[in-house]
């Protein structure tokens, strides 16, 4: 997924604010889920974050074109580990890496739920 750094993304240090990286992590995870999961899975499974870990390597600046790449790592009964890389388009400069631990929830009850084997297989690396 590609996004542009916009004026509202810039903080007092004249680079992309830390919260914007977190927003990008969320946006690419959501886009990945919607692109791959069936409509039935999307209607019955929601996701909540248990933990975010973000490492900032180099600051992004206004006008940068950003490439967001995500993939699922280890999964358990009730957790999905997701990785994200944030890079500049063109020269592939690494701005940030993230690891997020997600918990699947039942959209009706809001309670943790197991992900069906076929859905887990779609996202496994």
N, C-alpha and C positions, 0 to 999 in steps of 0.2 A: 504494500500500500504506500502511496506517495502523498505527502502533505507539504504545504509551504509554510515557512515561518512568517507569521503575520505581525504587524505592529503591536497588537495586544499581547503577544507571546513574550515580549521583551521586558526585562526587569530593570532595576536601577543600575545594575552592573553592565547594562547594554548587551546582554545576551539572553537566550531563552531561559525563562524561569523554570525552576525545578518542577513546579506543579504541572507545567505543560508537558514535560516528559511523561509524567504519570497519566495525564489525559491521553497522550498518544498510545501508551501501553494498553489502556482500557479500550480505546477505539480500534486498534488493530486486533485485539483479542475478540472483540465483538464481531468485527467484520469476518474474521476467520471462522468463528462459530456459525455465523449466518450463511457463509459461502459453502460450508461442508455439511452441516447437520441437516437432517430431513426436517420438513415442516412439523411433523409429529414430535420429533425430539425437541425442537425449538419451543413448541407449545407446552411441553410437559416438564422440561428441565430449564431451570434458571441457574445463575451463578453468583456466588458471593466471594469476595476476596478475604482470605485469611491472613495473608502476609505479602508485602511487597519488599523487594530488595533491589535498589537501583544504584549502579555505579556510574558516575559521571566521569568521562574521559577527557573530552574537549568541548568547550562551549559552542553551541550553534548560534548563528546570528541572523538578523533580519535579512530576508531574501534567499536564505538557504532553501534548497529543495531537499526534503527529508524522505528517506526510504525506511519504512517500518517493516521488519521481518519478524514473524513469530512462529513458534512451533511448540508442541506439547512434549514434555519429557516424561518423567516417571508418573505413573498413576497408581492410586490405591483404591480401595472400596469407596472412599469419600473425599479423595483429594486428587487434583490434577495440577501438576507442576507445568508452568508455561514460561518459556523464555522469549525475550524480545531483544532485538538489536535495532539501534537507531543510528543510521548512517547518512552522510551527505550523498545525494545523487551526483554522479559524475566521477568524483575521485574516490568514493567509497570510504571517506574519513569516518571513523567510528566516534560517535558522540557519547553513546551510552549503551549499557547492557542492563537488562532487568530479569529478575526471576520472581514470578508471582505464584503463590499457592492459592488455588481456587477450590471451592467446595460446591458441588452440584446440589441444588435444592429443587424440591417439588414445587412447581409454580402455583399449585392450588393451596398447599398447606404451608409453604415457606420453610419446611423442615428439610434437613439433609436427606438425600436420596442416592441410591446406587444408580450408576449409569449402565444402561444395557450393554452387553458385550459387543454388539454390532456398532454401537456409537463409539465405544472405547477404541475399537479397532480402526475406525475411520481417522481418529486423531493420534494414534500411537505412532511413534517414530521408530 
